[in-house]
Amino acid sequence: MKKPLFKLPVTAILLSLLATFSGVAVADVDNQERVFRFNISPNGYPPYLIVDGSKPSGIIWDVVNLIVPRLGYDVEPVKIPRKRVDQLLADGYIDGTPRAIEWTEEPEKFLFTDPVVHVEEVFFFPKSSELEYKHPADLYGKTIVTPLGYYYPFLEPYFKDHRIKRFDVSRDREIFTFVLHGEQFHAALADRLVGQWILRNEGLTEHFRSSVEGISQFGFRIMLRKDWKAFAEAFNQELANIQENGELDAILSNYR
């Protein structure tokens, strides 16, 4: 009687099949509802996240709403204040949030997808101002208005020792209002596309100009818990697909 060349326990075979046919499910077995709870923040981040209407929109929302259902999940938007996002994500109250690695104080605690889009942070000056930006020294003694909850590694040493002062506001669009109407504020700091979007929608385009030089250029991603590795890998694969087949360009064209 011939002996089999190998013998696997039934459990091992089942686990192998599960991993083969449901890679996302292996990492997310605790999410029985198959719902992806995605933070869109109360004020949004147009044009990446727009929450002014009856339903969310924006570049990141449209991409997530395209990809995630293809991975077998329904997308549920959740509005979380910026200061609470990281903790509520770690606690499992939400499953993902749009984020750049560079905006995260402890990025090692989380998992990030590949970049959905790339953003460039620049300064916006009133057109009446003679200020220019090529080096942080150009802003010594000045006050920069920034959105609450964002972390700027490149400028952090200058903020910390007050060579450059930082003033936070809770709504992104308010950074321009403060600079326009407050003599003690000298510039606003924002992603170039975000700033242009806000200025156009607020009717303020003619009052501001942006710096040619920026402080950073980096990827805007989806931040997840570390145990969602399989989900991230599946998301990245589908993201590569929509980059190649033109679906991502079609989304971006809606907001340019």
C-alpha positions in Angstrom: 0.0 0.0 0.0 1.5 3.3 -1.1 1.7 6.1 1.4 0.7 9.6 0.3 3.6 11.9 -0.4 2.3 14.5 2.1 -0.6 15.0 4.4 -2.1 18.3 5.5 -4.6 18.8 8.3 -8.1 19.8 7.1 -7.8 23.1 9.0 -4.7 24.0 7.2 -6.2 23.3 3.8 -9.3 25.4 4.6 -7.1 28.3 5.8 -5.0 28.1 2.6 -8.2 28.2 0.4 -9.5 31.1 2.4 -6.3 33.1 2.0 -6.3 32.3 -1.7 -9.9 33.4 -2.5 -10.5 36.1 0.1 -7.3 37.9 0.9 -9.0 41.0 2.3 -11.2 38.9 4.6 -8.3 37.2 6.3 -7.1 40.5 7.8 -10.5 41.9 8.5 -12.3 38.9 10.0 -13.6 41.1 12.8 -15.6 43.3 10.4 -18.5 40.9 9.9 -20.7 43.7 8.4 -18.3 44.3 5.5 -18.6 48.0 6.1 -15.7 50.4 5.6 -16.2 53.3 8.0 -14.4 56.2 6.3 -13.7 59.5 8.0 -14.6 62.6 5.9 -14.2 65.1 8.8 -17.0 67.6 9.6 -15.6 70.4 7.4 -14.2 68.3 4.6 -11.0 69.1 2.7 -12.2 70.4 -0.7 -11.6 69.4 -3.5 -10.3 66.1 -1.9 -13.3 65.9 0.4 -16.4 68.0 0.0 -19.2 67.7 2.6 -21.3 70.8 1.9 -24.0 68.9 0.0 -26.4 66.1 0.9 -23.8 63.5 0.1 -20.0 63.6 0.2 -18.0 64.2 -2.9 -14.4 65.1 -3.8 -11.4 63.4 -5.3 -10.6 61.1 -2.4 -14.2 60.3 -1.7 -14.8 59.4 -5.3 -11.8 57.1 -5.4 -12.7 55.4 -2.2 -16.3 55.0 -3.3 -15.1 53.5 -6.5 -12.5 51.0 -5.2 -13.8 49.9 -1.8 -17.0 48.3 -3.1 -14.9 46.3 -5.6 -13.2 44.9 -2.5 -16.5 43.7 -1.1 -17.3 46.5 1.3 -20.0 49.2 1.6 -18.6 52.6 2.3 -20.0 54.5 5.3 -19.0 58.1 5.7 -18.3 59.2 9.3 -17.5 62.8 10.4 -14.8 62.8 13.1 -13.1 66.0 14.4 -9.4 66.1 13.4 -8.0 66.0 16.9 -9.8 62.6 17.6 -9.3 60.8 14.3 -6.1 59.0 15.2 -7.4 57.6 18.5 -10.8 56.6 17.1 -9.1 54.9 14.2 -6.8 53.0 16.5 -9.8 52.0 18.7 -11.7 50.7 15.7 -14.5 53.2 15.7 -13.6 54.1 12.1 -11.6 52.0 9.6 -9.8 54.6 7.5 -9.1 58.3 7.0 -7.4 60.3 4.2 -4.0 61.3 5.4 -0.4 62.0 4.3 2.3 60.2 6.2 4.0 63.6 6.7 0.9 65.0 8.5 0.9 62.2 11.1 2.8 62.7 14.4 3.2 58.9 15.0 2.9 57.3 11.5 4.6 54.1 12.7 1.3 53.3 14.5 -0.6 53.0 11.3 -0.6 51.6 7.8 -0.8 53.7 4.7 -1.9 52.9 1.1 -0.1 54.0 -1.9 -0.7 57.7 -2.8 -4.1 58.4 -4.3 -2.9 61.9 -5.5 0.1 64.1 -4.8 -0.2 67.4 -3.0 2.1 70.4 -2.7 2.0 72.7 0.3 2.6 76.4 -0.5 2.1 79.8 1.0 -0.6 82.2 0.0 0.1 85.9 0.4 -2.2 88.8 0.0 -1.5 90.5 -3.4 -0.8 93.7 -1.5 2.1 92.0 0.4 5.7 92.1 -0.7 6.6 88.9 1.1 8.1 86.0 -0.9 9.1 82.5 0.2 12.3 80.7 -0.8 13.6 79.8 2.6 12.0 79.7 6.2 14.2 82.7 7.0 12.0 84.8 4.7 9.2 84.3 7.3 11.1 85.0 10.5 8.9 87.1 12.8 5.8 86.5 10.7 2.6 84.7 11.7 1.3 81.9 9.4 -2.3 80.8 9.5 -2.8 77.1 9.2 -5.6 74.5 9.4 -6.1 73.0 12.9 -4.7 69.5 13.3 -2.0 69.5 10.6 1.6 68.6 11.3 4.4 70.3 9.2 7.7 68.5 9.9 9.7 70.9 7.8 8.5 74.0 9.7 8.2 72.4 13.1 11.6 73.6 14.4 10.7 77.1 13.4 7.3 77.0 15.0 8.7 75.4 18.2 11.2 78.2 18.9 8.8 80.9 17.6 11.1 82.1 14.8 7.9 81.7 12.8 4.6 81.9 14.6 1.7 79.6 13.8 -2.0 80.4 14.3 -4.5 77.5 13.8 -8.1 77.9 12.6 -10.7 75.1 12.7 -12.0 75.6 9.1 -9.7 75.4 6.1 -11.4 78.3 4.3 -10.9 80.6 7.3 -7.2 80.7 6.8 -7.7 83.2 4.0 -10.3 85.2 5.9 -7.9 85.7 8.8 -5.0 86.7 6.5 -7.2 89.1 4.5 -8.6 90.9 7.5 -6.0 90.6 10.2 -2.9 92.8 10.0 -1.1 90.5 12.4 -1.3 87.5 10.0 1.0 87.4 7.0 0.3 84.3 5.0 -1.8 81.2 4.8 -0.4 77.7 4.4 -2.3 75.2 2.3 -2.1 72.6 -0.5 -1.9 74.5 -3.8 -5.0 72.9 -5.2 -7.0 73.2 -2.0 -6.1 76.9 -1.7 -7.0 77.6 -5.3 -10.3 75.7 -4.8 -11.3 77.7 -1.7 -10.3 81.0 -3.2 -12.3 80.4 -6.3 -15.4 79.3 -4.4 -15.1 82.2 -1.9 -14.6 84.8 -4.6 -11.2 85.7 -3.2 -8.9 84.7 -6.1 -8.0 88.3 -7.0 -6.9 89.0 -3.4 -4.2 86.3 -3.1 -1.1 84.9 -4.8 0.7 81.6 -4.1 4.4 81.1 -3.6 6.4 79.5 -6.4 8.4 77.5 -3.9 6.6 75.1 -1.5 7.6 73.4 1.7 6.7 69.8 0.6 5.3 67.6 -2.0 4.0 64.2 -0.9 1.3 61.6 -1.4 -2.2 61.8 0.0 -3.2 58.3 1.0 -5.7 56.3 3.0 -4.5 55.6 6.6 -5.6 52.3 8.2 -4.9 50.2 11.2 -1.9 48.0 11.0 -3.9 44.8 10.9 -5.6 45.8 7.6 -2.5 44.9 5.5 -4.5 42.6 3.2 -7.0 45.4 2.6 -4.3 47.9 1.8 -2.6 45.5 -0.7 -6.0 44.9 -2.4 -6.7 48.7 -2.4 -3.2 49.4 -3.9 -3.8 46.8 -6.7 -7.1 48.4 -7.6 -5.7 51.9 -7.4 -3.0 50.8 -9.9 -5.7 49.5 -12.2 -7.7 52.8 -12.2 -4.5 54.7 -12.8 -3.8 52.6 -15.8 -7.3 52.4 -17.3 -8.1 56.1 -17.0 -10.8 56.0 -14.3 -8.6 58.1 -11.9 -8.0 60.7 -14.5 -11.7 60.9 -15.1 -12.3 61.6 -11.4 -9.5 64.2 -11.3 -10.9 66.0 -14.3 -14.1 66.7 -12.4 -12.3 68.9 -9.9 -9.8 70.8 -12.0 
